[in-house]
Amino acid sequence: MNIQKDWHTSLVGELVERSLHQQIARSGYIPGQPGALDGDMTIEALPTWYGGTTFRSALEASWAATLDTLDIVWEYEPETITLPSGVTYIPDFKLPEIGAWLEVKGTGVPRIGKATEFGKSLACNCKLHTCTCDWPGGELVVIGHPPKPYDPWLDPRFDDSENINYRAMAKAQRRHGGHPNWTSTRGRALWLTRCGDCNRGTWFDSARCRACRGPLAGCMGYQAGASALEFRRITGPKPAGDAGEAA
């Protein structure tokens, strides 16, 4: 048995399957159709159930599940906002305990104009190190992107170059959700950590926990796509007659 060939075949099979799924979804997409996120999706957003909430897409449900693993409290589409331009906007997630909002954007949905305008409207004008606002720099608006793909060749578990287990690597790749990927509407680096004092996850761009207001000295901060963080993937709609979550 050629294990390396099996490994390659497994990866190629996954890529072909994903490509076919995307082509089928795109072929049935009509801009502005119910079920399409904000009318901008190039791939149809399939309603997906997680944690008692029906989300507009599996990507949104996956972000909710990932926030749960980080102990970040979230509210889904809680408010309709009127932006300074007069345009109405419904952010995907409000993260009330860390003074932040999360807007989820899938592949092929580059438009972040509303989220950017919202972020500017929430930012304060204080100097970074002397800010006395409730939230350092004002409330954050985070853009949540599809996860960065997991690369088993970078996984320390498979470091043994003399005894590479290709089958285990292929299995790990199939099961791994990837790594959380995000940007900030503030246009500067945005880090994610778990506070050593309150044990809650928080994004930050200044060295204070946005959950408990404590210092983040000694806490490991992660950049977007960091391999140490795993994206929790929710992959499908709620099965008919099933009270459990899709996963």
C-alpha positions in Angstrom: 0.0 0.0 0.0 1.4 3.4 -1.0 0.5 5.6 2.0 1.9 8.8 0.4 -0.4 8.2 -2.6 -3.4 7.6 -0.3 -2.6 10.9 1.4 -2.4 12.8 -1.9 -5.6 11.1 -3.1 -7.4 12.1 0.1 -6.5 15.7 -0.3 -7.4 15.9 -4.0 -10.7 14.3 -3.2 -11.5 16.9 -0.6 -10.6 19.7 -2.9 -12.7 18.4 -5.8 -15.7 17.9 -3.4 -15.4 21.5 -2.1 -15.1 22.9 -5.6 -18.2 21.0 -6.8 -20.2 22.1 -3.7 -19.2 25.7 -4.4 -20.1 25.5 -8.1 -23.6 24.0 -7.2 -24.2 26.7 -4.6 -23.1 29.5 -7.0 -25.4 28.2 -9.8 -28.4 28.6 -7.5 -27.6 32.0 -6.1 -29.8 35.0 -6.9 -28.6 38.3 -5.4 -30.9 39.6 -2.7 -32.8 36.3 -2.5 -33.9 35.3 1.1 -31.2 33.2 2.6 -28.4 35.2 1.0 -26.5 37.3 3.5 -27.1 41.0 2.9 -27.6 40.3 -0.9 -23.8 40.2 -1.3 -23.0 36.5 -1.2 -21.5 34.8 -4.2 -22.2 31.5 -2.5 -25.7 30.8 -1.1 -25.9 31.1 2.7 -27.5 28.0 4.1 -29.5 28.5 7.3 -27.6 26.6 10.1 -28.7 25.8 13.6 -26.4 26.0 16.6 -27.0 26.5 20.3 -30.7 27.2 20.0 -30.2 29.9 17.3 -30.7 29.6 13.5 -28.0 31.5 11.7 -28.0 32.7 8.1 -25.0 30.6 7.3 -22.7 27.8 8.5 -19.9 30.4 8.8 -21.9 32.5 11.2 -22.8 29.4 13.3 -19.1 28.4 13.3 -18.1 31.8 14.6 -20.7 31.5 17.4 -19.3 28.1 18.4 -15.8 29.4 18.3 -16.7 32.4 20.5 -18.2 29.9 23.0 -14.9 28.0 23.2 -13.2 31.3 24.0 -15.8 32.2 26.7 -16.8 35.3 24.7 -20.5 36.1 25.3 -22.4 36.9 22.1 -25.7 38.1 20.9 -26.8 37.4 17.4 -28.2 40.3 15.3 -29.5 42.1 18.4 -29.9 45.6 17.0 -30.6 47.5 13.9 -28.2 50.4 13.6 -28.7 53.7 11.7 -25.2 54.7 10.5 -24.1 58.4 10.2 -24.7 58.1 6.4 -28.3 57.2 7.1 -28.0 53.6 6.0 -29.4 50.9 8.2 -27.1 48.1 9.3 -27.6 44.9 11.3 -24.2 43.7 12.7 -24.0 39.9 13.0 -22.8 39.7 16.6 -22.7 42.0 19.6 -20.0 41.0 22.2 -21.3 43.0 25.2 -18.7 41.9 27.8 -15.7 43.1 25.7 -17.2 46.2 24.0 -17.0 44.7 20.5 -19.0 43.7 17.5 -18.3 40.9 15.0 -19.3 41.1 11.3 -18.9 37.7 9.5 -17.8 37.8 5.9 -17.5 34.7 3.7 -15.3 34.1 0.7 -16.5 36.3 -2.2 -18.0 38.9 0.2 -15.4 41.7 0.2 -17.8 44.5 1.0 -17.2 45.8 4.5 -18.3 49.4 4.0 -21.1 49.3 6.5 -18.9 47.6 9.2 -16.1 50.1 8.5 -18.4 53.1 8.9 -19.9 51.5 12.1 -16.4 51.1 13.5 -15.5 54.7 12.8 -18.6 55.9 14.5 -17.7 53.9 17.7 -14.0 54.9 17.9 -13.0 57.5 20.4 -10.4 60.3 19.8 -8.4 59.8 23.0 -4.7 59.2 22.9 -4.1 55.4 23.1 -2.2 55.5 26.5 -4.4 58.1 28.2 -7.9 56.9 27.1 -10.4 57.0 29.9 -13.4 55.7 27.9 -15.4 52.7 29.0 -13.6 50.7 26.2 -10.0 51.5 25.2 -10.2 53.3 21.9 -14.0 52.9 21.8 -15.9 49.8 20.9 -14.3 47.4 18.4 -15.7 46.2 15.2 -14.1 42.9 14.1 -14.4 41.3 10.7 -14.6 37.5 11.0 -13.3 35.8 7.9 -13.4 32.1 6.9 -10.8 30.2 8.9 -7.2 29.9 7.8 -6.7 26.2 6.7 -5.0 23.8 9.0 -1.6 22.6 7.7 -0.6 19.2 9.3 3.0 19.7 8.1 3.2 22.5 10.7 1.6 20.4 13.5 4.2 19.5 16.2 2.5 16.1 16.5 3.9 15.1 13.1 7.4 16.4 13.6 9.1 13.0 13.3 10.6 13.3 9.8 11.8 9.7 9.9 8.5 8.2 10.7 5.8 10.3 9.0 2.2 9.0 9.5 0.5 10.3 6.4 -2.8 8.5 7.2 -2.9 10.3 10.6 -2.1 13.6 9.0 -4.9 13.2 6.5 -7.4 12.3 9.3 -6.3 15.3 11.4 -6.8 17.6 8.4 -10.3 16.3 7.8 -11.3 16.8 11.4 -9.6 20.1 12.0 -11.7 23.3 11.7 -8.8 25.5 10.8 -7.7 28.7 12.6 -9.7 31.8 13.4 -9.1 34.6 11.0 -10.0 38.2 11.5 -9.2 41.9 10.8 -10.1 45.1 12.5 -11.9 48.1 11.0 -9.4 50.3 12.8 -6.8 49.3 10.3 -4.2 48.1 12.9 -3.1 44.8 14.4 -5.8 43.2 16.6 -4.8 40.4 19.0 -6.8 37.7 20.7 -6.0 36.3 24.1 -7.5 34.7 27.2 -7.2 37.0 30.3 -5.2 35.4 33.1 -7.4 37.2 35.7 -11.0 36.6 34.5 -10.3 33.6 32.2 -12.3 35.1 29.4 -11.4 35.5 25.8 -10.9 39.1 24.5 -9.7 40.9 21.4 -7.5 43.8 22.1 -5.3 46.4 20.5 -4.1 48.0 23.7 -2.7 46.1 26.7 -6.0 45.9 28.8 -8.5 43.1 29.1 -11.7 44.4 27.6 -13.7 42.0 29.8 -12.4 42.9 33.3 -10.3 46.0 32.5 -7.3 44.3 34.0 -3.7 44.4 32.6 -2.8 41.6 30.1 0.8 41.3 31.3 1.9 37.7 30.9 -1.0 36.7 28.7 -0.2 35.2 25.3 -1.6 37.3 22.5 -2.5 35.6 19.2 -2.6 37.1 15.7 -5.2 36.2 13.2 -4.7 32.6 11.8 -2.5 31.6 14.7 -2.0 27.8 14.7 -2.5 27.6 18.4 -6.2 28.5 18.0 -8.8 26.2 16.5 -11.9 27.3 14.7 -14.9 25.3 15.7 -16.6 24.3 12.5 -20.4 23.8 12.3 -21.1 22.4 8.9 -24.7 21.9 8.2 -28.3 23.0 8.8 -30.4 21.5 11.7 -31.6 18.0 10.7 -35.3 17.7 10.5 -36.7 16.5 13.8 -33.3 16.6 15.5 -32.9 18.7 18.6 -29.1 18.3 18.5 -26.6 20.8 17.0 -25.2 20.3 13.5 -21.5 19.6 13.5 
